[in-house]
Amino acid sequence: MKKAFLLLLLVLLTAAGVFAQGTPQAPQTKLKVGDTAPDFTLTDTAGNKVKLSDFRGKKSVVLAFYVLAFTGG
């Protein structure tokens, strides 16, 4: 019973800390609609490094960002 109470207390304190931080602000950028995206490197699902510039002139690329998707957050 004591362990369950301590676990519940820990969960509540953790949740209170998360909510106390508030909503994070979006980063500022000078990009505008229609601008060329800056080059960046990401890791694909197979663990390979892939650069955006690898696709320039070869394929159409759609950048889709899903905030907190698959992060457990």
CHARMM internal coordinates of N, CA and C (Angstrom, degrees):
IC EDIT
DIST 1 N 1 CA 1.4492
DIST 1 CA 1 C 1.5222
ANGL 1 N 1 CA 1 C 110.81
DIST 1 C 2 N 1.3369
ANGL 1 CA 1 C 2 N 115.48
DIHE 1 N 1 CA 1 C 2 N -41.85
DIST 2 N 2 CA 1.4599
ANGL 1 C 2 N 2 CA 120.01
DIHE 1 CA 1 C 2 N 2 CA -179.46
DIST 2 CA 2 C 1.5299
ANGL 2 N 2 CA 2 C 110.68
DIHE 1 C 2 N 2 CA 2 C -64.75
DIST 2 C 3 N 1.3441
ANGL 2 CA 2 C 3 N 117.32
DIHE 2 N 2 CA 2 C 3 N -39.46
DIST 3 N 3 CA 1.4609
ANGL 2 C 3 N 3 CA 121.12
DIHE 2 CA 2 C 3 N 3 CA 178.99
DIST 3 CA 3 C 1.5274
ANGL 3 N 3 CA 3 C 110.71
DIHE 2 C 3 N 3 CA 3 C -64.41
DIST 3 C 4 N 1.3231
ANGL 3 CA 3 C 4 N 117.07
DIHE 3 N 3 CA 3 C 4 N -41.01
DIST 4 N 4 CA 1.4600
ANGL 3 C 4 N 4 CA 121.20
DIHE 3 CA 3 C 4 N 4 CA 179.18
DIST 4 CA 4 C 1.5207
ANGL 4 N 4 CA 4 C 110.43
DIHE 3 C 4 N 4 CA 4 C -63.36
DIST 4 C 5 N 1.3481
ANGL 4 CA 4 C 5 N 116.78
DIHE 4 N 4 CA 4 C 5 N -40.70
DIST 5 N 5 CA 1.4655
ANGL 4 C 5 N 5 CA 120.57
DIHE 4 CA 4 C 5 N 5 CA 178.68
DIST 5 CA 5 C 1.5246
ANGL 5 N 5 CA 5 C 110.27
DIHE 4 C 5 N 5 CA 5 C -64.10
DIST 5 C 6 N 1.3323
ANGL 5 CA 5 C 6 N 117.22
DIHE 5 N 5 CA 5 C 6 N -44.15
DIST 6 N 6 CA 1.4590
ANGL 5 C 6 N 6 CA 120.67
DIHE 5 CA 5 C 6 N 6 CA -179.79
DIST 6 CA 6 C 1.5256
ANGL 6 N 6 CA 6 C 111.25
DIHE 5 C 6 N 6 CA 6 C -64.90
DIST 6 C 7 N 1.3140
ANGL 6 CA 6 C 7 N 116.67
DIHE 6 N 6 CA 6 C 7 N -38.77
DIST 7 N 7 CA 1.4595
ANGL 6 C 7 N 7 CA 120.74
DIHE 6 CA 6 C 7 N 7 CA 177.72
DIST 7 CA 7 C 1.5202
ANGL 7 N 7 CA 7 C 110.33
DIHE 6 C 7 N 7 CA 7 C -64.27
DIST 7 C 8 N 1.3230
ANGL 7 CA 7 C 8 N 117.12
DIHE 7 N 7 CA 7 C 8 N -44.58
DIST 8 N 8 CA 1.4631
ANGL 7 C 8 N 8 CA 120.94
DIHE 7 CA 7 C 8 N 8 CA 178.06
DIST 8 CA 8 C 1.5197
ANGL 8 N 8 CA 8 C 110.62
DIHE 7 C 8 N 8 CA 8 C -61.88
DIST 8 C 9 N 1.3098
ANGL 8 CA 8 C 9 N 117.82
DIHE 8 N 8 CA 8 C 9 N -42.32
DIST 9 N 9 CA 1.4525
ANGL 8 C 9 N 9 CA 122.05
DIHE 8 CA 8 C 9 N 9 CA 178.93
DIST 9 CA 9 C 1.5244
ANGL 9 N 9 CA 9 C 110.64
DIHE 8 C 9 N 9 CA 9 C -62.52
DIST 9 C 10 N 1.3264
ANGL 9 CA 9 C 10 N 116.92
DIHE 9 N 9 CA 9 C 10 N -42.56
DIST 10 N 10 CA 1.4608
ANGL 9 C 10 N 10 CA 121.22
DIHE 9 CA 9 C 10 N 10 CA 178.15
DIST 10 CA 10 C 1.5240
ANGL 10 N 10 CA 10 C 111.18
DIHE 9 C 10 N 10 CA 10 C -62.10
DIST 10 C 11 N 1.3205
ANGL 10 CA 10 C 11 N 116.90
DIHE 10 N 10 CA 10 C 11 N -43.19
DIST 11 N 11 CA 1.4658
ANGL 10 C 11 N 11 CA 121.29
DIHE 10 CA 10 C 11 N 11 CA 179.28
DIST 11 CA 11 C 1.5303
ANGL 11 N 11 CA 11 C 110.30
DIHE 10 C 11 N 11 CA 11 C -62.86
DIST 11 C 12 N 1.3045
ANGL 11 CA 11 C 12 N 116.94
DIHE 11 N 11 CA 11 C 12 N -44.33
DIST 12 N 12 CA 1.4730
ANGL 11 C 12 N 12 CA 120.58
DIHE 11 CA 11 C 12 N 12 CA -179.59
DIST 12 CA 12 C 1.5218
ANGL 12 N 12 CA 12 C 111.69
DIHE 11 C 12 N 12 CA 12 C -65.15
DIST 12 C 13 N 1.3164
ANGL 12 CA 12 C 13 N 117.60
DIHE 12 N 12 CA 12 C 13 N -41.66
DIST 13 N 13 CA 1.4603
ANGL 12 C 13 N 13 CA 120.28
DIHE 12 CA 12 C 13 N 13 CA 178.67
DIST 13 CA 13 C 1.5209
ANGL 13 N 13 CA 13 C 111.77
DIHE 12 C 13 N 13 CA 13 C -66.28
DIST 13 C 14 N 1.3273
ANGL 13 CA 13 C 14 N 116.37
DIHE 13 N 13 CA 13 C 14 N -38.92
DIST 14 N 14 CA 1.4597
ANGL 13 C 14 N 14 CA 120.47
DIHE 13 CA 13 C 14 N 14 CA 177.28
DIST 14 CA 14 C 1.5248
ANGL 14 N 14 CA 14 C 110.46
DIHE 13 C 14 N 14 CA 14 C -64.21
DIST 14 C 15 N 1.3203
ANGL 14 CA 14 C 15 N 117.46
DIHE 14 N 14 CA 14 C 15 N -44.91
DIST 15 N 15 CA 1.4654
ANGL 14 C 15 N 15 CA 121.35
DIHE 14 CA 14 C 15 N 15 CA 179.02
DIST 15 CA 15 C 1.5232
ANGL 15 N 15 CA 15 C 110.38
DIHE 14 C 15 N 15 CA 15 C -62.77
DIST 15 C 16 N 1.3159
ANGL 15 CA 15 C 16 N 117.65
DIHE 15 N 15 CA 15 C 16 N -39.83
DIST 16 N 16 CA 1.4648
ANGL 15 C 16 N 16 CA 120.99
DIHE 15 CA 15 C 16 N 16 CA 179.69
DIST 16 CA 16 C 1.5244
ANGL 16 N 16 CA 16 C 110.20
DIHE 15 C 16 N 16 CA 16 C -63.62
DIST 16 C 17 N 1.3217
ANGL 16 CA 16 C 17 N 117.17
DIHE 16 N 16 CA 16 C 17 N -38.71
DIST 17 N 17 CA 1.4616
ANGL 16 C 17 N 17 CA 120.94
DIHE 16 CA 16 C 17 N 17 CA 178.16
DIST 17 CA 17 C 1.5149
ANGL 17 N 17 CA 17 C 112.33
DIHE 16 C 17 N 17 CA 17 C -66.44
DIST 17 C 18 N 1.3193
ANGL 17 CA 17 C 18 N 117.05
DIHE 17 N 17 CA 17 C 18 N -38.74
DIST 18 N 18 CA 1.4696
ANGL 17 C 18 N 18 CA 121.13
DIHE 17 CA 17 C 18 N 18 CA 178.62
DIST 18 CA 18 C 1.5161
ANGL 18 N 18 CA 18 C 110.45
DIHE 17 C 18 N 18 CA 18 C -65.27
DIST 18 C 19 N 1.3325
ANGL 18 CA 18 C 19 N 117.41
DIHE 18 N 18 CA 18 C 19 N -45.56
DIST 19 N 19 CA 1.4574
ANGL 18 C 19 N 19 CA 120.24
DIHE 18 CA 18 C 19 N 19 CA -178.07
DIST 19 CA 19 C 1.5210
ANGL 19 N 19 CA 19 C 111.84
DIHE 18 C 19 N 19 CA 19 C -72.31
DIST 19 C 20 N 1.3036
ANGL 19 CA 19 C 20 N 118.10
DIHE 19 N 19 CA 19 C 20 N -26.51
DIST 20 N 20 CA 1.4673
ANGL 19 C 20 N 20 CA 121.28
DIHE 19 CA 19 C 20 N 20 CA 179.96
DIST 20 CA 20 C 1.5190
ANGL 20 N 20 CA 20 C 111.06
DIHE 19 C 20 N 20 CA 20 C -68.95
DIST 20 C 21 N 1.3255
ANGL 20 CA 20 C 21 N 117.22
DIHE 20 N 20 CA 20 C 21 N -24.86
DIST 21 N 21 CA 1.4608
ANGL 20 C 21 N 21 CA 120.43
DIHE 20 CA 20 C 21 N 21 CA -178.64
DIST 21 CA 21 C 1.5210
ANGL 21 N 21 CA 21 C 111.97
DIHE 20 C 21 N 21 CA 21 C -71.63
DIST 21 C 22 N 1.3104
ANGL 21 CA 21 C 22 N 117.97
DIHE 21 N 21 CA 21 C 22 N -23.10
DIST 22 N 22 CA 1.4586
ANGL 21 C 22 N 22 CA 120.95
DIHE 21 CA 21 C 22 N 22 CA 179.44
DIST 22 CA 22 C 1.5182
ANGL 22 N 22 CA 22 C 111.84
DIHE 21 C 22 N 22 CA 22 C 79.41
DIST 22 C 23 N 1.3081
ANGL 22 CA 22 C 23 N 115.06
DIHE 22 N 22 CA 22 C 23 N -175.36
DIST 23 N 23 CA 1.4555
ANGL 22 C 23 N 23 CA 122.04
DIHE 22 CA 22 C 23 N 23 CA -179.28
DIST 23 CA 23 C 1.5200
ANGL 23 N 23 CA 23 C 109.36
DIHE 22 C 23 N 23 CA 23 C -81.82
DIST 23 C 24 N 1.3367
ANGL 23 CA 23 C 24 N 118.01
DIHE 23 N 23 CA 23 C 24 N 127.54
DIST 24 N 24 CA 1.4661
ANGL 23 C 24 N 24 CA 119.58
DIHE 23 CA 23 C 24 N 24 CA 179.17
DIST 24 CA 24 C 1.5246
ANGL 24 N 24 CA 24 C 110.55
DIHE 23 C 24 N 24 CA 24 C -67.44
DIST 24 C 25 N 1.3052
ANGL 24 CA 24 C 25 N 116.00
DIHE 24 N 24 CA 24 C 25 N 145.73
DIST 25 N 25 CA 1.4543
ANGL 24 C 25 N 25 CA 121.76
DIHE 24 CA 24 C 25 N 25 CA 178.84
DIST 25 CA 25 C 1.5304
ANGL 25 N 25 CA 25 C 110.01
DIHE 24 C 25 N 25 CA 25 C -83.11
DIST 25 C 26 N 1.3229
ANGL 25 CA 25 C 26 N 115.66
DIHE 25 N 25 CA 25 C 26 N 144.14
DIST 26 N 26 CA 1.4622
ANGL 25 C 26 N 26 CA 120.59
DIHE 25 CA 25 C 26 N 26 CA 177.23
DIST 26 CA 26 C 1.5232
ANGL 26 N 26 CA 26 C 109.01
DIHE 25 C 26 N 26 CA 26 C -69.30
DIST 26 C 27 N 1.3377
ANGL 26 CA 26 C 27 N 117.60
DIHE 26 N 26 CA 26 C 27 N 143.11
DIST 27 N 27 CA 1.4602
ANGL 26 C 27 N 27 CA 119.53
DIHE 26 CA 26 C 27 N 27 CA 178.07
DIST 27 CA 27 C 1.5176
ANGL 27 N 27 CA 27 C 110.90
DIHE 26 C 27 N 27 CA 27 C -65.81
DIST 27 C 28 N 1.3148
ANGL 27 CA 27 C 28 N 115.90
DIHE 27 N 27 CA 27 C 28 N 148.25
DIST 28 N 28 CA 1.4590
ANGL 27 C 28 N 28 CA 121.34
DIHE 27 CA 27 C 28 N 28 CA 178.53
DIST 28 CA 28 C 1.5239
ANGL 28 N 28 CA 28 C 109.32
DIHE 27 C 28 N 28 CA 28 C -81.11
DIST 28 C 29 N 1.3113
ANGL 28 CA 28 C 29 N 116.40
DIHE 28 N 28 CA 28 C 29 N 143.67
DIST 29 N 29 CA 1.4636
ANGL 28 C 29 N 29 CA 121.33
DIHE 28 CA 28 C 29 N 29 CA 179.39
DIST 29 CA 29 C 1.5224
ANGL 29 N 29 CA 29 C 109.42
DIHE 28 C 29 N 29 CA 29 C -143.43
DIST 29 C 30 N 1.2978
ANGL 29 CA 29 C 30 N 115.17
DIHE 29 N 29 CA 29 C 30 N 156.25
DIST 30 N 30 CA 1.4660
ANGL 29 C 30 N 30 CA 120.43
DIHE 29 CA 29 C 30 N 30 CA 176.30
DIST 30 CA 30 C 1.5291
ANGL 30 N 30 CA 30 C 110.66
DIHE 29 C 30 N 30 CA 30 C -102.12
DIST 30 C 31 N 1.3376
ANGL 30 CA 30 C 31 N 116.78
DIHE 30 N 30 CA 30 C 31 N 4.12
DIST 31 N 31 CA 1.4632
ANGL 30 C 31 N 31 CA 120.57
DIHE 30 CA 30 C 31 N 31 CA 178.87
DIST 31 CA 31 C 1.5234
ANGL 31 N 31 CA 31 C 110.28
DIHE 30 C 31 N 31 CA 31 C -70.69
DIST 31 C 32 N 1.3166
ANGL 31 CA 31 C 32 N 114.60
DIHE 31 N 31 CA 31 C 32 N 145.14
DIST 32 N 32 CA 1.4608
ANGL 31 C 32 N 32 CA 120.70
DIHE 31 CA 31 C 32 N 32 CA 176.40
DIST 32 CA 32 C 1.5262
ANGL 32 N 32 CA 32 C 108.46
DIHE 31 C 32 N 32 CA 32 C -122.74
DIST 32 C 33 N 1.3034
ANGL 32 CA 32 C 33 N 115.75
DIHE 32 N 32 CA 32 C 33 N 162.89
DIST 33 N 33 CA 1.4585
ANGL 32 C 33 N 33 CA 120.54
DIHE 32 CA 32 C 33 N 33 CA 176.91
DIST 33 CA 33 C 1.5263
ANGL 33 N 33 CA 33 C 108.19
DIHE 32 C 33 N 33 CA 33 C -56.73
DIST 33 C 34 N 1.3246
ANGL 33 CA 33 C 34 N 115.99
DIHE 33 N 33 CA 33 C 34 N 130.56
DIST 34 N 34 CA 1.4593
ANGL 33 C 34 N 34 CA 121.29
DIHE 33 CA 33 C 34 N 34 CA 179.32
DIST 34 CA 34 C 1.5142
ANGL 34 N 34 CA 34 C 113.87
DIHE 33 C 34 N 34 CA 34 C 95.28
DIST 34 C 35 N 1.3455
ANGL 34 CA 34 C 35 N 118.41
DIHE 34 N 34 CA 34 C 35 N -12.60
DIST 35 N 35 CA 1.4637
ANGL 34 C 35 N 35 CA 120.88
DIHE 34 CA 34 C 35 N 35 CA 177.28
DIST 35 CA 35 C 1.5268
ANGL 35 N 35 CA 35 C 109.96
DIHE 34 C 35 N 35 CA 35 C -68.86
DIST 35 C 36 N 1.3254
ANGL 35 CA 35 C 36 N 115.89
DIHE 35 N 35 CA 35 C 36 N 153.06
DIST 36 N 36 CA 1.4548
ANGL 35 C 36 N 36 CA 120.89
DIHE 35 CA 35 C 36 N 36 CA 174.54
DIST 36 CA 36 C 1.5263
ANGL 36 N 36 CA 36 C 108.52
DIHE 35 C 36 N 36 CA 36 C -72.74
DIST 36 C 37 N 1.3079
ANGL 36 CA 36 C 37 N 116.62
DIHE 36 N 36 CA 36 C 37 N 132.85
DIST 37 N 37 CA 1.4668
ANGL 36 C 37 N 37 CA 120.87
DIHE 36 CA 36 C 37 N 37 CA 179.91
DIST 37 CA 37 C 1.5232
ANGL 37 N 37 CA 37 C 109.43
DIHE 36 C 37 N 37 CA 37 C -67.59
DIST 37 C 38 N 1.3337
ANGL 37 CA 37 C 38 N 117.01
DIHE 37 N 37 CA 37 C 38 N 140.14
DIST 38 N 38 CA 1.4678
ANGL 37 C 38 N 38 CA 119.09
DIHE 37 CA 37 C 38 N 38 CA 176.28
DIST 38 CA 38 C 1.5294
ANGL 38 N 38 CA 38 C 110.04
DIHE 37 C 38 N 38 CA 38 C -67.43
DIST 38 C 39 N 1.3221
ANGL 38 CA 38 C 39 N 115.80
DIHE 38 N 38 CA 38 C 39 N 150.64
DIST 39 N 39 CA 1.4621
ANGL 38 C 39 N 39 CA 119.69
DIHE 38 CA 38 C 39 N 39 CA -179.41
DIST 39 CA 39 C 1.5272
ANGL 39 N 39 CA 39 C 110.12
DIHE 38 C 39 N 39 CA 39 C -68.23
DIST 39 C 40 N 1.3158
ANGL 39 CA 39 C 40 N 116.66
DIHE 39 N 39 CA 39 C 40 N 142.41
DIST 40 N 40 CA 1.4595
ANGL 39 C 40 N 40 CA 122.04
DIHE 39 CA 39 C 40 N 40 CA 176.23
DIST 40 CA 40 C 1.5168
ANGL 40 N 40 CA 40 C 108.64
DIHE 39 C 40 N 40 CA 40 C -151.19
DIST 40 C 41 N 1.3222
ANGL 40 CA 40 C 41 N 115.64
DIHE 40 N 40 CA 40 C 41 N 163.16
DIST 41 N 41 CA 1.4611
ANGL 40 C 41 N 41 CA 122.41
DIHE 40 CA 40 C 41 N 41 CA -179.74
DIST 41 CA 41 C 1.5187
ANGL 41 N 41 CA 41 C 109.19
DIHE 40 C 41 N 41 CA 41 C -120.74
DIST 41 C 42 N 1.3195
ANGL 41 CA 41 C 42 N 116.13
DIHE 41 N 41 CA 41 C 42 N 134.20
DIST 42 N 42 CA 1.4623
ANGL 41 C 42 N 42 CA 122.89
DIHE 41 CA 41 C 42 N 42 CA 176.46
DIST 42 CA 42 C 1.5240
ANGL 42 N 42 CA 42 C 109.11
DIHE 41 C 42 N 42 CA 42 C -130.58
DIST 42 C 43 N 1.3045
ANGL 42 CA 42 C 43 N 115.63
DIHE 42 N 42 CA 42 C 43 N 166.06
DIST 43 N 43 CA 1.4625
ANGL 42 C 43 N 43 CA 121.19
DIHE 42 CA 42 C 43 N 43 CA 176.10
DIST 43 CA 43 C 1.5214
ANGL 43 N 43 CA 43 C 108.54
DIHE 42 C 43 N 43 CA 43 C -101.60
DIST 43 C 44 N 1.3460
ANGL 43 CA 43 C 44 N 117.02
DIHE 43 N 43 CA 43 C 44 N 128.83
DIST 44 N 44 CA 1.4641
ANGL 43 C 44 N 44 CA 119.57
DIHE 43 CA 43 C 44 N 44 CA 178.98
DIST 44 CA 44 C 1.5205
ANGL 44 N 44 CA 44 C 110.27
DIHE 43 C 44 N 44 CA 44 C -80.69
DIST 44 C 45 N 1.3178
ANGL 44 CA 44 C 45 N 116.24
DIHE 44 N 44 CA 44 C 45 N 179.93
DIST 45 N 45 CA 1.4668
ANGL 44 C 45 N 45 CA 120.68
DIHE 44 CA 44 C 45 N 45 CA -175.64
DIST 45 CA 45 C 1.5249
ANGL 45 N 45 CA 45 C 113.17
DIHE 44 C 45 N 45 CA 45 C -67.08
DIST 45 C 46 N 1.3320
ANGL 45 CA 45 C 46 N 117.24
DIHE 45 N 45 CA 45 C 46 N -16.39
DIST 46 N 46 CA 1.4600
ANGL 45 C 46 N 46 CA 121.22
DIHE 45 CA 45 C 46 N 46 CA 177.66
DIST 46 CA 46 C 1.5324
ANGL 46 N 46 CA 46 C 111.85
DIHE 45 C 46 N 46 CA 46 C -93.78
DIST 46 C 47 N 1.3454
ANGL 46 CA 46 C 47 N 117.03
DIHE 46 N 46 CA 46 C 47 N 0.25
DIST 47 N 47 CA 1.4554
ANGL 46 C 47 N 47 CA 121.08
DIHE 46 CA 46 C 47 N 47 CA 178.93
DIST 47 CA 47 C 1.5171
ANGL 47 N 47 CA 47 C 114.46
DIHE 46 C 47 N 47 CA 47 C 89.32
DIST 47 C 48 N 1.3373
ANGL 47 CA 47 C 48 N 117.59
DIHE 47 N 47 CA 47 C 48 N 6.54
DIST 48 N 48 CA 1.4660
ANGL 47 C 48 N 48 CA 121.71
DIHE 47 CA 47 C 48 N 48 CA 179.81
DIST 48 CA 48 C 1.5230
ANGL 48 N 48 CA 48 C 110.08
DIHE 47 C 48 N 48 CA 48 C -87.65
DIST 48 C 49 N 1.3443
ANGL 48 CA 48 C 49 N 116.03
DIHE 48 N 48 CA 48 C 49 N 143.18
DIST 49 N 49 CA 1.4661
ANGL 48 C 49 N 49 CA 121.04
DIHE 48 CA 48 C 49 N 49 CA 175.86
DIST 49 CA 49 C 1.5275
ANGL 49 N 49 CA 49 C 108.58
DIHE 48 C 49 N 49 CA 49 C -78.13
DIST 49 C 50 N 1.3289
ANGL 49 CA 49 C 50 N 116.47
DIHE 49 N 49 CA 49 C 50 N 132.19
DIST 50 N 50 CA 1.4631
ANGL 49 C 50 N 50 CA 122.10
DIHE 49 CA 49 C 50 N 50 CA -179.89
DIST 50 CA 50 C 1.5137
ANGL 50 N 50 CA 50 C 108.19
DIHE 49 C 50 N 50 CA 50 C -130.95
DIST 50 C 51 N 1.3484
ANGL 50 CA 50 C 51 N 115.70
DIHE 50 N 50 CA 50 C 51 N 129.53
DIST 51 N 51 CA 1.4614
ANGL 50 C 51 N 51 CA 120.69
DIHE 50 CA 50 C 51 N 51 CA 178.07
DIST 51 CA 51 C 1.5233
ANGL 51 N 51 CA 51 C 109.13
DIHE 50 C 51 N 51 CA 51 C -102.80
DIST 51 C 52 N 1.3143
ANGL 51 CA 51 C 52 N 115.59
DIHE 51 N 51 CA 51 C 52 N 145.40
DIST 52 N 52 CA 1.4636
ANGL 51 C 52 N 52 CA 119.84
DIHE 51 CA 51 C 52 N 52 CA 176.92
DIST 52 CA 52 C 1.5241
ANGL 52 N 52 CA 52 C 109.93
DIHE 51 C 52 N 52 CA 52 C -58.58
DIST 52 C 53 N 1.3142
ANGL 52 CA 52 C 53 N 117.39
DIHE 52 N 52 CA 52 C 53 N -39.51
DIST 53 N 53 CA 1.4687
ANGL 52 C 53 N 53 CA 120.87
DIHE 52 CA 52 C 53 N 53 CA -177.94
DIST 53 CA 53 C 1.5323
ANGL 53 N 53 CA 53 C 112.60
DIHE 52 C 53 N 53 CA 53 C -64.44
DIST 53 C 54 N 1.3388
ANGL 53 CA 53 C 54 N 117.87
DIHE 53 N 53 CA 53 C 54 N -18.06
DIST 54 N 54 CA 1.4679
ANGL 53 C 54 N 54 CA 120.65
DIHE 53 CA 53 C 54 N 54 CA 176.48
DIST 54 CA 54 C 1.5310
ANGL 54 N 54 CA 54 C 111.77
DIHE 53 C 54 N 54 CA 54 C -61.22
DIST 54 C 55 N 1.3163
ANGL 54 CA 54 C 55 N 117.06
DIHE 54 N 54 CA 54 C 55 N -24.24
DIST 55 N 55 CA 1.4665
ANGL 54 C 55 N 55 CA 121.64
DIHE 54 CA 54 C 55 N 55 CA -176.40
DIST 55 CA 55 C 1.5260
ANGL 55 N 55 CA 55 C 113.34
DIHE 54 C 55 N 55 CA 55 C -99.07
DIST 55 C 56 N 1.3310
ANGL 55 CA 55 C 56 N 117.75
DIHE 55 N 55 CA 55 C 56 N -6.45
DIST 56 N 56 CA 1.4637
ANGL 55 C 56 N 56 CA 121.01
DIHE 55 CA 55 C 56 N 56 CA -176.35
DIST 56 CA 56 C 1.5230
ANGL 56 N 56 CA 56 C 110.24
DIHE 55 C 56 N 56 CA 56 C -59.60
DIST 56 C 57 N 1.3398
ANGL 56 CA 56 C 57 N 116.15
DIHE 56 N 56 CA 56 C 57 N 123.87
DIST 57 N 57 CA 1.4484
ANGL 56 C 57 N 57 CA 122.43
DIHE 56 CA 56 C 57 N 57 CA 178.65
DIST 57 CA 57 C 1.5188
ANGL 57 N 57 CA 57 C 114.34
DIHE 56 C 57 N 57 CA 57 C 80.16
DIST 57 C 58 N 1.3298
ANGL 57 CA 57 C 58 N 117.90
DIHE 57 N 57 CA 57 C 58 N -2.19
DIST 58 N 58 CA 1.4616
ANGL 57 C 58 N 58 CA 120.75
DIHE 57 CA 57 C 58 N 58 CA -177.70
DIST 58 CA 58 C 1.5214
ANGL 58 N 58 CA 58 C 112.77
DIHE 57 C 58 N 58 CA 58 C -109.70
DIST 58 C 59 N 1.3157
ANGL 58 CA 58 C 59 N 116.70
DIHE 58 N 58 CA 58 C 59 N -41.99
DIST 59 N 59 CA 1.4600
ANGL 58 C 59 N 59 CA 121.13
DIHE 58 CA 58 C 59 N 59 CA -174.41
DIST 59 CA 59 C 1.5177
ANGL 59 N 59 CA 59 C 109.52
DIHE 58 C 59 N 59 CA 59 C -144.44
DIST 59 C 60 N 1.3159
ANGL 59 CA 59 C 60 N 115.05
DIHE 59 N 59 CA 59 C 60 N 160.09
DIST 60 N 60 CA 1.4591
ANGL 59 C 60 N 60 CA 119.52
DIHE 59 CA 59 C 60 N 60 CA 170.79
DIST 60 CA 60 C 1.5237
ANGL 60 N 60 CA 60 C 107.92
DIHE 59 C 60 N 60 CA 60 C -81.78
DIST 60 C 61 N 1.3226
ANGL 60 CA 60 C 61 N 116.81
DIHE 60 N 60 CA 60 C 61 N 139.95
DIST 61 N 61 CA 1.4529
ANGL 60 C 61 N 61 CA 121.60
DIHE 60 CA 60 C 61 N 61 CA -178.44
DIST 61 CA 61 C 1.5205
ANGL 61 N 61 CA 61 C 108.72
DIHE 60 C 61 N 61 CA 61 C -123.97
DIST 61 C 62 N 1.3053
ANGL 61 CA 61 C 62 N 116.21
DIHE 61 N 61 CA 61 C 62 N 132.08
DIST 62 N 62 CA 1.4618
ANGL 61 C 62 N 62 CA 122.15
DIHE 61 CA 61 C 62 N 62 CA 174.60
DIST 62 CA 62 C 1.5253
ANGL 62 N 62 CA 62 C 107.24
DIHE 61 C 62 N 62 CA 62 C -112.47
DIST 62 C 63 N 1.3322
ANGL 62 CA 62 C 63 N 116.00
DIHE 62 N 62 CA 62 C 63 N 125.12
DIST 63 N 63 CA 1.4617
ANGL 62 C 63 N 63 CA 120.37
DIHE 62 CA 62 C 63 N 63 CA 176.87
DIST 63 CA 63 C 1.5166
ANGL 63 N 63 CA 63 C 107.81
DIHE 62 C 63 N 63 CA 63 C -97.36
DIST 63 C 64 N 1.3152
ANGL 63 CA 63 C 64 N 116.69
DIHE 63 N 63 CA 63 C 64 N 119.66
DIST 64 N 64 CA 1.4601
ANGL 63 C 64 N 64 CA 121.80
DIHE 63 CA 63 C 64 N 64 CA 178.53
DIST 64 CA 64 C 1.5166
ANGL 64 N 64 CA 64 C 107.87
DIHE 63 C 64 N 64 CA 64 C -126.26
DIST 64 C 65 N 1.3299
ANGL 64 CA 64 C 65 N 116.37
DIHE 64 N 64 CA 64 C 65 N 123.40
DIST 65 N 65 CA 1.4547
ANGL 64 C 65 N 65 CA 121.55
DIHE 64 CA 64 C 65 N 65 CA -178.74
DIST 65 CA 65 C 1.5168
ANGL 65 N 65 CA 65 C 108.54
DIHE 64 C 65 N 65 CA 65 C -111.66
DIST 65 C 66 N 1.3086
ANGL 65 CA 65 C 66 N 116.67
DIHE 65 N 65 CA 65 C 66 N 123.52
DIST 66 N 66 CA 1.4584
ANGL 65 C 66 N 66 CA 123.02
DIHE 65 CA 65 C 66 N 66 CA 179.22
DIST 66 CA 66 C 1.5198
ANGL 66 N 66 CA 66 C 107.17
DIHE 65 C 66 N 66 CA 66 C -110.90
DIST 66 C 67 N 1.3173
ANGL 66 CA 66 C 67 N 116.22
DIHE 66 N 66 CA 66 C 67 N 101.97
DIST 67 N 67 CA 1.4442
ANGL 66 C 67 N 67 CA 121.93
DIHE 66 CA 66 C 67 N 67 CA -176.32
DIST 67 CA 67 C 1.5237
ANGL 67 N 67 CA 67 C 109.96
DIHE 66 C 67 N 67 CA 67 C -61.81
DIST 67 C 68 N 1.3151
ANGL 67 CA 67 C 68 N 116.35
DIHE 67 N 67 CA 67 C 68 N 126.61
DIST 68 N 68 CA 1.4502
ANGL 67 C 68 N 68 CA 126.12
DIHE 67 CA 67 C 68 N 68 CA 178.49
DIST 68 CA 68 C 1.5322
ANGL 68 N 68 CA 68 C 114.38
DIHE 67 C 68 N 68 CA 68 C 64.16
DIST 68 C 69 N 1.3232
ANGL 68 CA 68 C 69 N 118.03
DIHE 68 N 68 CA 68 C 69 N 9.53
DIST 69 N 69 CA 1.4642
ANGL 68 C 69 N 69 CA 119.72
DIHE 68 CA 68 C 69 N 69 CA 178.14
DIST 69 CA 69 C 1.5154
ANGL 69 N 69 CA 69 C 109.97
DIHE 68 C 69 N 69 CA 69 C -68.62
DIST 69 C 70 N 1.2882
ANGL 69 CA 69 C 70 N 117.16
DIHE 69 N 69 CA 69 C 70 N 133.04
DIST 70 N 70 CA 1.4606
ANGL 69 C 70 N 70 CA 124.51
DIHE 69 CA 69 C 70 N 70 CA 176.47
DIST 70 CA 70 C 1.5233
ANGL 70 N 70 CA 70 C 113.44
DIHE 69 C 70 N 70 CA 70 C 61.56
DIST 70 C 71 N 1.3424
ANGL 70 CA 70 C 71 N 117.83
DIHE 70 N 70 CA 70 C 71 N 22.12
DIST 71 N 71 CA 1.4586
ANGL 70 C 71 N 71 CA 120.55
DIHE 70 CA 70 C 71 N 71 CA -179.66
DIST 71 CA 71 C 1.5097
ANGL 71 N 71 CA 71 C 112.52
DIHE 70 C 71 N 71 CA 71 C -106.03
DIST 71 C 72 N 1.3204
ANGL 71 CA 71 C 72 N 116.87
DIHE 71 N 71 CA 71 C 72 N -9.90
DIST 72 N 72 CA 1.4512
ANGL 71 C 72 N 72 CA 119.78
DIHE 71 CA 71 C 72 N 72 CA -176.43
DIST 72 CA 72 C 1.5233
ANGL 72 N 72 CA 72 C 112.67
DIHE 71 C 72 N 72 CA 72 C 76.45
DIST 72 C 73 N 1.3471
ANGL 72 CA 72 C 73 N 116.28
DIHE 72 N 72 CA 72 C 73 N 8.33
DIST 73 N 73 CA 1.4691
ANGL 72 C 73 N 73 CA 119.95
DIHE 72 CA 72 C 73 N 73 CA -176.30
DIST 73 CA 73 C 1.4642
ANGL 73 N 73 CA 73 C 115.25
DIHE 72 C 73 N 73 CA 73 C -102.19
END
COOR INIT
IC SEED 1 N 1 CA 1 C
IC BUILD
